[in-house]
């Protein structure tokens, strides 16, 4: 088919959240499409959409409602035709898309690791007994408390800049951010040290940007093919199959990471009790083509070992 290219007269509308990081991801998407088709940036329009997860900052996410807190309003605008594509942080994405939408385009993945952020300390081992750690991530909280039940973990909602300000204000001794976000925001001045995934397995799909489109829009599908990164897609297929089988969301402590070497894929997965009192992890390895099956098998095994009520709050 002949691809109809966007133009300043008929722009491609890119939907995104309004945080600095979300906008950086939308700009990266625009720039990659511009480069792929030799288009000027005026051929694209970035549309900021307010989402529930950003609007409510004074409560933990688990109190606001289940999945889709950072995606629902954007997907509604995509389905209605107000935007042509939606750019998402893949670690925020539910594993099932609404009818009529498809998510199968991924940009090259950034650094997957978490970063330990503190102006006073350089790593978790430096934290004195009873130190205060700020994070809104249940995964990070559970992982920290599993290793260091003596730590005091406090809620740290907000975008990267908000959390850094809370840290500067002395609300906590340290916090954790995704290396990918710091890199995309060019924040090399932030006192951050990457944490080895062996010490803190990252969130499923951390560091990956996904681009969602309407199923009945073959022209946009053809445009997006030009910027899709195959290896990121292969890794996310395994990780998101793992998450789907666990029925996980950003409100259950689940970690997972797939890595590729030649034609082999290695998938590591972890589930934790919300209070960090127990953690179960395992690994699968095999051909890349078996990634989704490996994700499913690993999740089923961990669920069996965890038993009923593992994710319940006490």
N, C-alpha and C positions, 0 to 999 in steps of 0.2 A: 504493500500500500504506500501511497505518497503521503508523507507526514505533513500536516498543516502546521507550520511553525508560528509561534506567538509573535506578535509585533507590538509596537507602541500603540497602534490603533486597536488591536485586539489582544490584550495582555493575557498571560497565564497567571491566574490568581492563586497565590501560595498562602494557605492558612496556617497560623501558628499561635502559640501562646505569646504573651507579651514580655516575658522576662528577658534580660540581656542574653542569657544562654540560648533560650528558644529562638530569639532573633538571630543570633550568630549561626544557629543551625539552618534557619530559613535562608540566610544570606549565602551559606555554603551551598545549599541546594540550588539556589538561583545562579550562583557563579559557575557551578559545575555544568548546569544546563546551558548557560550562556556560552561556555567554552566548547561544549560538545557540538553545538550547532552554529557557532560563530555569531551569536546574537548580542545585541546591546542590552544592558540591564533594564532599559526602559520598556523592554518587551515583557517584563514581569512586574507583578504588583504584590507586595507583601501585605496581607490582611491580618491584623491582630484580633484575636478572639478571646474574650474573657471566659475562663473556665472556673468551675466550682472550687477545685483544689487550690487555685491561686486567690480566689475571692475571700475564702475563709482561712485566716492565718492564726486565729487564737485557740484552735482546738486540734488535737491529734487527728490524723486522717481517719483512723479507725472509727472515730465518733461521728464523722460526717456521712459515711455511707461507703458501700463496697467499691467495686472496680469502676474504672472509667472516669475518675474524678478530674483527670487532666486531659481527657479526650472527648467526652460526650458532646459538649457544645460544638467542638470543631467538626466532629463527624456529622452532626445535624446540619451544619452549614455546607458540608461537602455533599451530602445527599440532596440538599435543596438546590444545589447549583450556585450558591453564593461564592464558593471557591472551587478551584479545579483540582488542586492537590492539597494534602495536609502533611506537614512535617512534624514528626514526633521523636522524642527520646524513647527508644525502644524499651527501656526498663520500666517506663510508665504504661506500656500498652497491654490491655487485656489480651488474652490469647485467642479470643474469638472476636471477629469483626462483625458489625451489624450487616444485615442482608443488604446487598447492593454495593458493598465496599470491598476492596481487595488491598492487601498489604503484602507486596512481594518485591519491593525495591528498597535496597539498603545501600547507603554510602559506605566507603571504606571505613572500617572500625578504628576508633581512636584507642588510646591506652585504656585497658580494661580495669586497671587497679584502683583501689581506694587510696586516698592520700591522708596521712596524719597531719593535721594542721594545728600548729601552736607556735607562738612567738617565744615560748620559754623552753619547750621540750622538743625532742626530735623523734621519739618513738614511744609505742605503748609501754614498753618496759620501764621508761623513765617516770611514769605516773606514780606518784606516791599513793599509799593506801588511803582510800576515801576521796581521791581526786574526783572532780566533777567533769563529766564529758557531755557535750551537747550534741544530740543527733535526733532527727525525727524518723530515722530509718529503723524499723523493727529488726531487720536483719542485722544491722551493725550493732544495735543495742544487745541483741541476744548473743551475738558472737563475742562481744566485749565481756558481757557478764558471765559467759561460759568460761572464759579464760581468767577473768578478774572479777569475781562476785563482790569484791570489796568496793568497786567503783560506784559512784553516784551518777546515774545517767539522767539528764534533764532534756525536756522537749526543745528542739531547735528547728522550728518551721521557717519557711521563707526561701527566697532565692539565694544564690551564692553570696551576693553582696550583703544581704540582710544577715546571713549567718556569720559572715566575717565581722560585721559590725558588732554583733552580740559577743563574739569572742573578744574583740577589742575592748568592749565594755566590761569585761571580766565576769560575764555570766557563767563561763566554763573555763577549764584549764586547757582544753583542746576540743577540736571537732574533727569530723571526717568529711571529705568531699571527694567526688569522683575526679581522678586525674584528667579524664577526658574533658570535663567541663572547664577545668582550669586551663587546659591547653587551648580549647576552642575560644576562650575569652582572653587568651594571651596574658594570663596572670602569673607570669614567671616570678613576680616580686612577692607572691604570697609564700610565707614560710611553711612549705608543704613537703613531706617526704613520702614517696610511694610505699605502700605496704605490700609485701610479697603475698600473692594469692594463697600460698601455703599457710600464711598466718591469718588472712581474712579473705575468704573466697568471695568474689564480687557478686553483685546482683545479676540475675539472668539478663542477658542482652546489654549489660552496662557498656557504655562507650559507643553504642551503635545508633545511627539515625535511620529511621524508617520513613518512607514516603507512601502515603495512602491515596488511593484514587477510586473513582466510581467504576464499577464492573462494566458498565455499558459505554465506556469511553475508550475505544481502541486507539484513538489518536494520541491521547495522553499516555496510554500504555506504551506505545511505540517511542514516544519522547523519553520516557523514564528508563527504558531498556538501555539507553546510551550511557546512563550514569550508575547503573546497578553494579555492585561489587559481588562477584560470585562467591568468593571465599567467606565473606561476611554472611551471606545468605546461607551457606552450608553450615556454618557454626550456629547461627540462630535457629535453624531448623531443628537441630538437636536440642539446644537449650530450651526453646519454646515448647517442644514436645514434652520435655521433662516437666516444665512448669504447668502445661495444660493437664497432664495426667495427675499432678498434685492438686489441681484446681487452685493454683496459687494466685496471689495478687501482691501488690506492694504492701498489703496488710497482713502478710504471713511471713515468718522468718525463713526464707528459702534463698539459697545461693547456688549458682551453677556457672560453669565455664567450659566451653568446648575449644579445643586447640587442634590445629591441623599440622601435619607433617607429611609431605608427599601426598599419597592418596589415603592416609590413615587419619582418623579422628579420635581424639581422646576427650571424654566428657567426665567432668567431676561434678558431683552434686552433694548438697548438704541441706538437711532440715534441722531446725532447732526449736525447742520449746520457747515461747515468748519471753520467759523469765531467764533464759540461758542455762537452766538447770540440766539440760540434756541436749546433745547434738549427735546426729547420725549422718555419716557421710560414706561415699563409696565412689568408685570410678568404673567407667566402661571404655573399651577401646575396640576399634574395628574399622572397616572400610567407610569412607565418607558417605557412600550411598546408603549406609545403614543408620545414619545419624538419628532420624526420627524414631526408629525402632529402639535404638540404644537409650534415647531419652525416656521413652515409655517404660522400658524394662527397668532402668535405674530408678525411676520414680515409684513404680509398683513395688520394687524390692524395699526401698526406704519406707514406704507407707506400711508395708507388712511388718517391718521391724519396729516402726514407731508405735503401731497399735492405735486404737480409737482414743480420741481426746487429746492427742499429742499437741495440737495447736491451740487448745482451749486456754482461755485466760483464767487465772485463779485469783 
